[in-house]
Amino acid sequence: MFKKKLVSFLTSGALLLSLGAFAFVGNVSATAGTGIGNTIRSGINGSGGLNDVANDVYGTAVSDRTLEGTVVSVINGILGLLGIIFLVLVLYAGFLWMTAAGNEDQVTKAKSILTTSIIGIVIIVAAYAIVKFVLDAIFKIN
């Protein structure tokens, strides 16, 4: 019974997180004008290209990306993923704690998960600060 509730809770949470990602999707238009659809059509006809699509979608051409920008994008993506993992662990620990019903073993397990996830996020933030410091030092020299 508990495992069914847990699977249902985690599935619902994953669904809500994935639906929340649509809030960050930009307005992409496939109609005539200066939208991405027109750029793709002109690319198919031979007058456009990947840089035109990148300009419409990201506001910059593919070749305009620097090494620093790429590294920062990768680091931010990894940190975003780790932040989601942290959130899931905190929610799971809270769920365990709230459904313990006086079971001290379950409360202890929830406290342990919560403590280790908080220690993990502190380590992640410290690692990010160190990496940012090093990258700033490297890219200011060049």
C-alpha positions in Angstrom: 0.0 0.0 0.0 2.8 2.4 0.9 4.7 1.7 -2.2 1.7 2.3 -4.4 1.2 5.7 -2.7 4.9 6.6 -3.1 4.9 5.6 -6.8 1.7 7.7 -7.3 3.2 10.6 -5.4 6.5 10.5 -7.4 4.7 10.1 -10.7 2.4 13.1 -10.0 5.4 15.2 -9.0 7.4 14.3 -12.1 4.3 15.1 -14.3 3.9 18.5 -12.6 7.6 19.3 -13.0 7.5 18.3 -16.7 4.3 20.4 -17.3 5.9 23.3 -15.5 8.7 23.3 -18.1 6.3 24.5 -20.7 6.0 27.8 -18.8 9.6 28.6 -20.0 9.1 27.8 -23.7 9.2 30.9 -25.9 6.6 31.9 -28.5 7.6 30.1 -31.7 5.6 31.0 -34.7 5.4 29.0 -37.9 3.5 31.7 -39.8 4.8 34.0 -42.5 7.0 36.8 -41.3 10.3 36.7 -39.3 9.5 33.6 -37.2 11.4 30.3 -37.0 9.0 28.6 -39.5 9.9 31.1 -42.2 13.6 30.7 -41.5 13.3 26.9 -41.7 11.4 27.2 -45.0 14.0 29.5 -46.4 16.7 27.1 -45.2 15.0 24.3 -47.1 14.9 26.5 -50.2 18.6 27.1 -49.9 18.8 30.7 -48.7 18.9 30.2 -44.9 20.9 28.1 -42.6 21.6 26.8 -39.1 22.8 30.2 -37.9 19.5 31.8 -39.0 17.6 29.3 -37.0 19.8 29.8 -34.0 19.4 33.6 -34.3 15.6 33.2 -34.3 15.5 30.7 -31.4 18.3 31.8 -29.1 19.1 35.3 -30.3 22.6 34.4 -31.3 24.2 32.5 -34.1 25.8 29.1 -33.4 29.2 30.4 -34.4 28.9 33.3 -31.9 29.0 31.1 -28.9 32.2 31.3 -26.9 33.9 28.5 -24.9 33.0 30.4 -21.7 29.3 30.6 -22.7 29.2 26.9 -23.5 30.9 25.9 -20.2 28.6 28.2 -18.3 25.5 26.7 -20.1 26.7 23.1 -19.2 27.3 24.0 -15.6 23.9 25.7 -15.3 22.2 22.6 -16.8 24.0 20.3 -14.4 23.1 22.6 -11.4 19.5 22.7 -12.6 19.4 18.9 -12.7 21.0 18.6 -9.2 18.5 21.2 -7.9 15.6 19.1 -9.1 17.2 16.0 -7.5 17.5 18.0 -4.2 13.9 19.0 -4.4 12.7 15.4 -5.0 14.8 14.2 -2.0 13.4 16.9 0.3 9.8 16.1 -0.9 10.4 12.3 -0.4 11.9 12.9 3.1 8.9 15.1 4.0 6.5 12.5 2.7 8.2 9.8 4.8 8.1 12.0 7.9 4.4 12.9 7.4 3.3 9.3 6.8 5.4 7.9 9.7 2.4 7.6 12.0 4.6 7.3 15.1 7.1 4.9 13.5 10.5 6.2 14.8 12.5 4.2 12.3 10.7 6.0 9.4 11.2 9.4 11.1 14.9 8.7 11.6 15.2 7.6 7.9 13.4 10.9 6.8 15.7 13.0 9.0 18.7 11.2 7.6 17.6 11.8 4.0 16.8 15.4 4.7 20.2 16.0 6.4 22.2 14.4 3.7 20.3 16.2 0.9 21.0 19.6 2.7 24.7 18.7 3.0 24.7 17.8 -0.6 23.2 21.1 -1.8 25.7 23.0 0.4 28.5 21.0 -1.3 27.0 21.7 -4.8 26.8 25.5 -4.1 30.4 25.5 -2.8 31.6 23.6 -5.9 29.8 26.1 -8.1 31.4 29.0 -6.3 34.9 27.4 -6.8 34.3 26.7 -10.4 32.9 30.2 -11.1 36.0 31.7 -9.4 38.4 29.5 -11.4 36.5 30.2 -14.7 36.6 33.9 -14.1 40.3 33.8 -13.4 41.0 31.7 -16.5 38.9 33.8 -18.9 40.1 37.2 -17.6 43.7 36.2 -18.4 42.9 35.5 -22.1 
